Amino acid sequence: MTSTPQPITEPGADFMADKARDHLWMAFTRHSHYYDGSGHVPIIVRGEGAYIWDDQGNRYLDGLAGLFTNQLGHGRKEIGAAMAKQAEELAFFPTWSYAHPRAIELAEKLAGYAPGDLNRVFFTTGGGEAVETAWKLAKQFFKITGKPTKHKVISRSIAYHGTPQGALAITGIPEAKAAFEPLVPGAIKVPNTNFYRAAEEYRHDEKAFGLWAAERIAEAIEFEGANTVAAVFLEPVQNSGGCFPPPPGYLERVREICDEYDVILVADETICAFGRIGDMFAMNRFGVTPDIITCAKGLTSGYAPMGAMIASDRLFEPFKTGRNTFLHGFTWGGHPVAAAAALASLQIFEDEGVLQHVRDNEGAFRQTLEKLTDLPIVGDIRGAGYFYGIELVKDKVTRETLNDDESERVLRGFLSKALFDAGLYCRADDRGDPVVQLAPPLIIGQPEFDEIEGILRSVLTEAWSLL
């Protein structure tokens, strides 16, 4: 039996929120909201299973797994115990020309999960760093194998790949980049796989649309010159814009295109890996082998910061002889305590059959969410595994989206806070078209699906009245 957290009692009802407002610079946050009197900083103090509690004792269903991260739920004492044991044994040592047992064990395990000959694991501390690492490897690989002009990358519109200067250049969200330009040159954009927004001629043929989207990659390579393009970066299921799955045949055709033009295919699985789509790596489930996988987030189930680039033996081959060295690394990459957390998390995946649980329940999750299609504001529900986006519209027939003022009023001014106040932590986003995104812990089932649907139904019904 779990105890109900009691509100934290200190002088002033919002003492922690006031301290956060005055000293904590939060990521991707419009801080004026906390100074104009319309809101205070939510303080999350505890988590257990699929739920979190704030400092006032209120409970919320964690419908975003923290940030697409907490795969196994909160409060897993066995992961904490593994971290504590490792800290006592060896709290830190770098993987710069040296190794330690946990990094070795974890690299071997990840290589075992990865498809094909992706056997070389380079550790980072997050997904953006992993993407940065992959681009740098692609550039150097071609330089030392006699194709020094191949340095450009192709990625998809609205896709998010991280905040470092290189990863941000690969990101396809203009408003996320404008304040930091000029960025690293050489990042080219192509259409994504939002079938709901496909041109009329493809709207009823998902496979034809997917092949059209894939051919835009070939077209971009030819336009830029195949001798200048090093890599294609894509998420198996694109996050930003609201969970775009790959249409049938799309990934297979992209693989063929990359082979034809000698371009490295990078699957950015920062979100999709570790059970989110029902396999350790989503590319396994889709049956296509990339040359590199980048991953992070669910690798430790959020219990410690860690990411990785997993590369093929072919890409590592030039570094096995002579003086070739990958002059790249992060102090905390492969951190012993983080590696211990990852190993403990992955063991739970295996012991508890988490991947099979996702596969067994993904259909019920989708069907429960699809009940919401009777609402006039719900235009599309899409995704895979335990990863879904709900696109909002103001006309279901014409698929007319919200304008900027409506998004500001409905999404930012109402929806985000209303969902949280109703007991659901998730994301209301308008990078691309307005969506509500869901990526709950992988341990939930029908009772939590029903709770999510009930909260969304109530709040989205009220949101419609504001349009």
Number of C-alpha atoms within 10 A of each C-alpha: 3 5 5 10 17 12 13 15 11 9 8 9 11 18 13 18 18 16 11 17 18 11 8 10 10 11 7 7 9 8 14 11 14 17 12 9 8 9 12 17 16 14 14 15 14 15 19 13 17 24 21 24 22 18 19 17 16 15 22 21 23 29 26 22 26 21 18 25 26 25 31 26 23 21 16 17 9 13 23 18 14 19 24 15 14 19 15 9 11 14 14 16 16 17 20 12 5 7 13 16 12 21 25 14 13 19 21 14 15 21 18 13 15 23 22 15 17 24 21 21 25 21 28 27 22 21 26 26 27 28 33 24 23 27 23 16 21 23 20 22 25 21 14 12 10 9 15 15 15 23 22 25 26 24 25 23 21 24 25 25 31 21 19 15 18 22 24 24 29 34 26 26 20 13 10 18 17 10 8 12 11 10 16 14 13 17 21 21 20 19 17 24 25 19 22 17 13 17 10 8 9 16 13 13 13 19 16 17 23 24 19 16 24 25 18 16 23 19 13 16 25 14 9 13 14 19 17 18 28 29 26 27 25 23 26 25 25 26 23 23 25 31 26 24 21 24 20 15 16 22 22 16 20 24 19 16 20 22 12 11 16 16 26 24 25 27 29 30 29 29 28 31 26 29 26 27 27 26 21 23 25 27 24 18 13 16 11 17 21 27 22 30 30 32 30 29 29 32 31 26 28 24 22 21 24 29 29 30 29 27 24 21 14 14 19 16 10 17 14 9 8 7 8 12 11 13 8 11 15 16 13 17 24 31 26 25 28 29 30 28 29 27 24 20 26 23 13 16 20 11 9 12 11 22 20 15 17 23 18 14 19 20 14 15 24 19 12 17 22 16 13 21 15 10 14 16 24 24 23 20 23 20 22 22 23 28 30 25 26 25 25 28 23 18 14 16 9 9 16 12 18 20 13 11 9 16 21 14 15 22 23 15 14 17 23 19 16 21 21 19 15 16 21 23 25 24 20 25 21 20 18 13 18 24 26 24 26 25 25 31 30 27 19 20 16 12 8 17 19 15 15 24 16 16 18 20 19 13 18 22 16 16 17 16 9 11 13
